[in-house]
């Protein structure tokens, strides 16, 4: 077909026109002529045909329109490409890529070129080499495609960054409710690892009632066709973490175009304070700041705020001027080594233990001059690379009094004595006290008095209250020894305040030999002995044959004995704490039945301080054990906890226990009549009432223990 490509050589026609066999020559001669140039100009992409030496044989109209000039006008393909490059440096890269990647190796490449409209475009070049040495190149404008891909890639990166580094917890689930991914904020909040929750359902991480409520809300939401329907669902839920349930606000956001069945969903868990709680906290902090400022101005000490570079950030002078040291406004911003060199040296040596090790430094500075005096200071970190120094002044007269005749008495007496300042920090301890505790005086000085006793049950508050009156206070808390053992003692704390001397508190330690202490000590020993005996008895059941009936009896009596053992905890006069007792029973039963920890299998909620008297603690513990056995004694499958127990007390002081099986669980009886009768007998022993809850879909009970019996 000569002339099919106009004036170009006939080589191109062999590739662009169909071959005509000798047997069909007559038909071809009678066929209408086709202008292949017009056909090729209608292609949706550019087309270039080059000879073996890159000589141009054909370029269609689309190719000419891409860059606003023709290859023929520019004198060749490389000059044509160079004319469309935005810069010289870019031109060199394009030409090199054309030669190495497209011309020599027939690869596909995209070049950034200036189009006919003088806008930067992305043009994709695809090449192919033919047997006769001709070379075909197709061109396509892929600017919009590249931009869409880049936008999609950026959106993925932005989503991943927000998902991974967001302050709120985020969980990504598929359409079946399985957890696909969770961000670090959620994992820290839930105290779980991604491996532990991966492919588990979101419902299993929530309180069963909240999971059911959320599912119902999502169903209504997907069926809502109202134009003003909200795009998300927000609910307050209880999240089941490793240690306990945490209250949080959950927001559901569908991912995808289908509202009825989105392919994925994101659940956002609000972590930390809400805007309202933050506003309240800010108000409280402002009040605290006002009180703290008033306190700083009222104390008789010098308070310095020191930067890490030893410059004075701020200070509060003592309430009354000191003649020995006179800080003024020029101190602010100045180096501590300049305004108070001796103190600056001490602070510089204390930088490492204060900032790196978090220690509190206490020491004295000896004064100079005709009227010698001593300074006592406390140095501690207060955040933001700053430290706080509280300086007190001690007159030489008071020091002499301490070091006078009182010193031999203090050291030689056989009674253990400690001396603390008004903040409860130990200033002195005699040899008898050091020998009693097994700690050296250097280990004691500077530490808080409360660290020496088993628990700080209002100890700090009691010591602080001694400053307002002169009456001693007898503390009956056990003393902690260096060996870790507790020693039952009575410590009489006496406030001491004399003119010219710093106020202090002196503690005199004596043995606790009162009848009341002896009685309690004996009771503690009997409790431990009773629990040990129960453990011994329960171990004897393992000697029985391991048939089905024997295993059932073994489990039943193990649960009963271990449940009763938990009632021996606590003060017999104050009663037994119900919720901690039930948690311990749950752990015991889950261990016996081969389940996970009790906190995961049994949900227990209620007032932590709720107590019941010892007379009713035994039947209550036995009833709790029986109820747990009816659920956990038989393998049942479902999501969430297997059993829910909630306690509360009404306005009339009656105690209520609500018992509800978990999802897809039920109470399984071996001998229902006798087992129900056992529960009824235990209820009668507590003088209570046990009734099913008609409002629940599955069997649930509520136990009421009247106030006079609880």
Secondary structure as GFF3:
##gff-version 3
##sequence-region A 1 710
A	DSSP	alpha_helix	11	16	.	.	.	ID=ss1
A	DSSP	three_ten_helix	22	24	.	.	.	ID=ss2
A	DSSP	alpha_helix	25	30	.	.	.	ID=ss3
A	DSSP	alpha_helix	36	41	.	.	.	ID=ss4
A	DSSP	beta_strand	46	50	.	.	.	ID=ss5
A	DSSP	beta_strand	56	59	.	.	.	ID=ss6
A	DSSP	alpha_helix	61	67	.	.	.	ID=ss7
A	DSSP	alpha_helix	71	74	.	.	.	ID=ss8
A	DSSP	alpha_helix	77	83	.	.	.	ID=ss9
A	DSSP	alpha_helix	88	97	.	.	.	ID=ss10
A	DSSP	pi_helix	98	103	.	.	.	ID=ss11
A	DSSP	beta_strand	109	114	.	.	.	ID=ss12
A	DSSP	beta_strand	120	129	.	.	.	ID=ss13
A	DSSP	beta_strand	135	141	.	.	.	ID=ss14
A	DSSP	alpha_helix	143	165	.	.	.	ID=ss15
A	DSSP	beta_strand	169	174	.	.	.	ID=ss16
A	DSSP	beta_strand	179	182	.	.	.	ID=ss17
A	DSSP	alpha_helix	184	190	.	.	.	ID=ss18
A	DSSP	alpha_helix	194	197	.	.	.	ID=ss19
A	DSSP	three_ten_helix	202	205	.	.	.	ID=ss20
A	DSSP	alpha_helix	208	223	.	.	.	ID=ss21
A	DSSP	beta_strand	233	240	.	.	.	ID=ss22
A	DSSP	beta_strand	245	255	.	.	.	ID=ss23
A	DSSP	beta_strand	264	269	.	.	.	ID=ss24
A	DSSP	alpha_helix	275	298	.	.	.	ID=ss25
A	DSSP	beta_strand	302	307	.	.	.	ID=ss26
A	DSSP	beta_strand	312	316	.	.	.	ID=ss27
A	DSSP	three_ten_helix	329	331	.	.	.	ID=ss28
A	DSSP	alpha_helix	336	339	.	.	.	ID=ss29
A	DSSP	alpha_helix	341	349	.	.	.	ID=ss30
A	DSSP	alpha_helix	351	351	.	.	.	ID=ss31
A	DSSP	pi_helix	352	356	.	.	.	ID=ss32
A	DSSP	beta_strand	361	366	.	.	.	ID=ss33
A	DSSP	beta_strand	373	383	.	.	.	ID=ss34
A	DSSP	beta_strand	386	395	.	.	.	ID=ss35
A	DSSP	alpha_helix	396	402	.	.	.	ID=ss36
A	DSSP	alpha_helix	405	412	.	.	.	ID=ss37
A	DSSP	beta_strand	416	421	.	.	.	ID=ss38
A	DSSP	beta_strand	426	429	.	.	.	ID=ss39
A	DSSP	alpha_helix	431	437	.	.	.	ID=ss40
A	DSSP	alpha_helix	441	444	.	.	.	ID=ss41
A	DSSP	three_ten_helix	449	452	.	.	.	ID=ss42
A	DSSP	alpha_helix	459	465	.	.	.	ID=ss43
A	DSSP	three_ten_helix	466	468	.	.	.	ID=ss44
A	DSSP	beta_strand	473	475	.	.	.	ID=ss45
A	DSSP	beta_strand	479	480	.	.	.	ID=ss46
A	DSSP	beta_strand	486	487	.	.	.	ID=ss47
A	DSSP	beta_strand	489	496	.	.	.	ID=ss48
A	DSSP	beta_strand	504	511	.	.	.	ID=ss49
A	DSSP	alpha_helix	515	540	.	.	.	ID=ss50
A	DSSP	three_ten_helix	541	543	.	.	.	ID=ss51
A	DSSP	alpha_helix	548	565	.	.	.	ID=ss52
A	DSSP	three_ten_helix	566	568	.	.	.	ID=ss53
A	DSSP	beta_strand	576	577	.	.	.	ID=ss54
A	DSSP	alpha_helix	578	592	.	.	.	ID=ss55
A	DSSP	alpha_helix	598	601	.	.	.	ID=ss56
A	DSSP	beta_strand	602	605	.	.	.	ID=ss57
A	DSSP	beta_strand	611	612	.	.	.	ID=ss58
A	DSSP	alpha_helix	614	632	.	.	.	ID=ss59
A	DSSP	beta_strand	643	649	.	.	.	ID=ss60
A	DSSP	beta_strand	655	661	.	.	.	ID=ss61
A	DSSP	alpha_helix	672	685	.	.	.	ID=ss62
A	DSSP	beta_strand	689	692	.	.	.	ID=ss63
A	DSSP	beta_strand	700	705	.	.	.	ID=ss64
###
